[in-house]
Amino acid sequence: MNFFSKLTQAIERNQSLLCIGLDPVADLLPPGLDLYSRLVDWGRKIISETADLVCCYKPNIAFFEQFGPKGLRALVDFTKDIPADIPLLLDAKRGDIGSSAEAYARGVYGHFRADAVTLSPYLGKDSINAFLKDPEKAVFVLCQTSNPSASEIQDYGEPPLFEHIARMAKTWGTPDQVGLVIGATQPVALQAIRQICPDHWFLAPGVGAQGGDLALALEGGLRPDGLGMIIPVSRAVINAPDPRQAALEIRDAINVGRGAFKPKQPISSHEKLILKLFEAGCVKFGNFMLASGKQSPIYFDLRRIASYPDLFKEAVAACLKVLVELDFNLVAGVPYAALPMGGVIAWKLGKPLIYPRKEAKSHGTGLMIEGAFQKGQRVVMVEDVVTSGGSIMKAAETLRRDGLVVEDVAVLVDRKQGGCEALAQKGIHVHPVMDIFEIMTVLKSHQFIDDETVNSVKAYLQGS
């Protein structure tokens, strides 16, 4: 029986997602002369009082190492009192490679008899493999931790490092062996990683003394089956005047949250982008005068995207998805709204950026194309929105006059007003991220617009 099978049976038997952290404090140990005996008595008492209320026990090895050999010997001895049908998760946060990792694994699983262990992912898969050789054992990889300064490292990058770790951990082993540590103080991260890892188990510390919101944590991290999370609590139980009563209250509070939990349909990254565009005022409904002089009940002000860094990142990421399978040497931003996005896309892809000017300069080189290029190179254009296709066609003609090959354009929004068809006749294939109908469908499903608004826009599009 592997760790997660034993865990699931303990959850069902004790009706509990509670995992008690066994982290002794010297001043709170039972009285006595011998430190080893005090530690053993303390551990055995906690286990005897709570074994029917938990799904797991999680000693943090640091709290025993601080006492030296006596502390480690006490950990080995009192954990023998843990019932055989309740798993032992050793919080050791190991992370090393090669023979060092193998030695750590032998100690964790052999000497300390752990069923699972927490690991640091910093050294990559090499540091994880040794702990997965026994199919009955499991690991929990540190992903988004609950300490205050964690975000300085774990939120870095795009996507943030903690999301990258979650995606990599999925490749290191199956959900039967690999779980993730995500702090209960990070409900947004819990929700994000649940979408990335829908089947994996999370160890979610931070409830209790660290102030994590239990309801928000459960809402973000539970699987649709009401499982998938272990809630470790240490100080709030082991330092309480009545540890059993404290454990009972926390277990029951967790079960209340599980009972109220209603699985949400996951929101795709595409849907999130549309909602963020609306929130940022990039999609507006009303009565607007377009550049053509015509009136429109909908307006796209996509220049605003660059003023919202998170939204800008997601818009770029969405465009990259439609570009990765295209063949091109250069990226060209259609002037001028698409230049910020085109610049970042070029940088992300490691491709040179050029852009055609709307008008020739009266000074300097007088060139109509800025940047370095050679005749015959293939160019993919980037634009924010396509209506009639006129601005894209003008930019393409400028590029083609200097011998560049222009056959593709990535567009964030297609207004569905004939631009794609008109450009296709000129040999340009449009690759839109989304269109106006998708946007209205999402906004209506979230009740940001009503049927009257949708019908008004549809009537306008049919008329145009």
Protein Blocks (a to p, Z undefined) as FASTA:
>chain_A
ZZklmmmmmmmmnopabdcdddddfklgccdfblklmmmmmmmmmmmmmmmmcfbdcddf
klmmmnojmlmmmmmmmmmmpcfkbccdddekpacehjllmmmmmmmmmmnopabdcddf
klojmlmmmmmmpmkbccdddfbdcbfklmmmmmgcjddfklmmmmmmmmnocfklpccd
ddfklmmlmmmmmmmmmmbccddehihjlopafklmmmmmpcfkopaiacddfklmmmpm
blmlmmmmmmmmmmmmmmmpccdddddfklmmmmmmmmnopaccdddddfkopacfbdcd
fklmmmmmklmmmmmmmmmmmmmmpccfbdcdddfklmmmmmmmmmmnopacddddfbdc
fehjlpabecjddehiacddddfbdcklmmmmmmmmmmmmnopacfbdcdfbaghnojmm
mmmmnopacddfbdfklmmmmmmmnopacfklmmmmmmmmmmZZ
